[in-house]
Each structure stands twice: as C-alpha cells, then as structure tokens.
C-alpha cells in the first residue's frame, strides 16, 4: 500500500479534536430513528398496560 491510501483511511479531526464521522445517508438515518421511536413506543405501551393492570387489581 502506498502512503496515499493510508492517509485517506485516517479519520478526519474536527477543530475541537473530535473524530469526524462520515455523514449517514438520510434513508439510513430515517430508518434508525423509526426503529428507536418504535422501540420506545412499545416500552411505553408495555409499562402503561402494567400500571393499568395493577390499578384494576386494586393496587396503586
């Protein structure tokens, strides 16, 4: 491998010194956001149904 290809593979650094990651394609970003949203919606629904079941049984 030449020096040129090795240089191209190194991650770029931002002004603050953080590693700059390449941009995520919008379609991939949308899919990831939808997956997260769906996961939290399912969690919320499950915890809400548990609370309702406790209330129906006469608990707090």
C-alpha positions as CSV (number, residue, x, y, z in Angstrom):
1,X,0.0,0.0,0.0
2,X,1.2,3.5,-0.7
3,X,1.3,6.3,1.8
4,X,-1.6,8.0,-0.1
5,X,-4.1,5.2,0.7
6,X,-3.1,5.1,4.3
7,X,-3.7,8.8,4.7
8,X,-7.1,8.5,3.1
9,X,-8.2,5.9,5.7
10,X,-7.4,8.1,8.7
11,X,-10.5,9.7,10.2
12,X,-10.6,13.5,10.0
13,X,-10.3,15.6,13.1
14,X,-12.6,18.5,13.8
15,X,-11.4,21.8,15.2
16,X,-12.1,20.5,18.8
17,X,-10.1,17.4,18.1
18,X,-13.1,15.0,17.9
19,X,-13.1,12.4,15.2
20,X,-15.5,13.5,12.4
21,X,-17.6,10.5,11.2
22,X,-18.8,10.4,7.6
23,X,-22.4,11.6,7.1
24,X,-25.1,8.9,7.4
25,X,-27.4,8.6,4.3
26,X,-30.8,10.2,5.0
27,X,-32.6,6.9,4.4
28,X,-30.5,5.0,6.9
29,X,-30.9,7.9,9.4
30,X,-34.7,7.8,9.0
31,X,-34.8,4.0,9.5
32,X,-32.7,4.3,12.6
33,X,-34.9,7.0,14.0
34,X,-38.0,5.0,13.3
35,X,-36.6,1.9,15.0
36,X,-35.8,3.9,18.1
37,X,-39.2,5.5,18.1
38,X,-40.9,2.2,17.7
39,X,-38.8,0.6,20.5
40,X,-39.7,3.4,23.0
41,X,-43.4,3.3,21.9
42,X,-43.5,-0.4,22.7
43,X,-41.8,0.1,26.0
44,X,-44.2,2.9,27.0
45,X,-47.2,0.8,26.0
46,X,-46.0,-2.2,28.0
47,X,-45.3,-0.1,31.1
48,X,-48.6,1.7,30.8
49,X,-50.5,-1.6,30.5
50,X,-48.7,-3.0,33.6
51,X,-49.8,0.1,35.6
52,X,-53.4,-0.3,34.4
53,X,-53.4,-3.9,35.4
54,X,-52.2,-3.0,38.9
55,X,-55.0,-0.4,39.1
56,X,-57.6,-2.9,38.0
57,X,-56.4,-5.3,40.7
58,X,-56.9,-2.6,43.3
59,X,-53.2,-1.7,43.8
60,X,-51.6,1.7,43.5
